[in-house]
């Protein structure tokens, strides 16, 4: 309180210079208690400490025990008072923190639980109970939380991980949820858990959280199913284009062959083919080639889009494996279009490359074919 022995000896606690009671009602409680029982225990009261040099007095909280007795025929109060100001401040802070944690525990949308080392439930918040379809833990009839798992193998995995690491995160599994009609439904959950040990390292309990991820898993399953269906459709399209390309190639090749035979027969018969007939036969051949090329392009596109085309890298000779075969293929076509198709090997030094031969041939095939088609008769193509 800050007083000396001389300050208080012979003074009443209500004297002006020694007025230690901050609230007169506390003094009244003390006197009424002593009058009724001659004893007061655990009275919390506010007291004023001795004023400082600025005339200010600090208020503290005291815990008082007092007894009314007689000495030399006079009533005397004997009391013991403990300063509990800091203890009370600590209690209030703890109470505030407890209220905060209780609010988080009760109002959390994530399930929170605690169980002993044998799986007996100790705590479960309302979010977890609602998730599992229980009104309360007492009414759930759950003796062991491991009963909630739908697959005992998941329980074994969970226990092996938490025993080994002391902590597990994002373990996905399935629980049984109890519906209102008493039936059970599957609930996909994600678990976090940790082991709480005593000072000797013995397990006190497990605690953790449970998140309902059913909608996420169901969406993922639907997405996987949709992807599978799209892959099946894509494969059907690829197979259809391959079939159509093959079916069209046979009759068109027959048409082209017939046009060539007709051309040779006319040449044998007449010596020279009339220009109008030659143009007609050329149109038939060019048109047939264009149709074949279109179907081939469509089949290649579908093959690449569907992922059915597998790239295979290997060492190839660009000149002998790609360029020369294309030159042989298009020389006669270029000649018919009055286009000069030539190969200049001085433009490149290295002809060995690492590439997919089929892809490279297809690319250069398109380049050469388009060059021949769109190059004028007075131009040249190299």
ABEGO torsion letter per residue (X at the ends): XGBBAAAABGBBAABAAABABABAAAAAAAAAAAAAAGBBBGBBBBBBBBBBAAGBBBBBBBBBBBBBBBBGGBBBBBBBBBBAAAAAAAAAAAAAAAAAAAAAAAABABBBBBBBAAGBBABBBAAAAAAAGBABAAAAGBABAAAABABAAAAAAAAAAAAAAGBBBGBBBBBBBBBAAGBBBBBBBBBBBBBBBBAAGBBABBBEBBBBAAAAAAAAAAAAAAAAAAAAAAAAAAAAAAAAAAAAAAAAAAAAAAAAAAAAAAAAAAGBBBAAAAAAAAAAAAAAAAAAAAAAAAAAAAAAAAGABBBBBBBBBAAAAAAAAAAAAAAAAAAAAGBBBBBBAAABABABBBBBAAAAAAAAAAAAAAAAAABBAABBBX
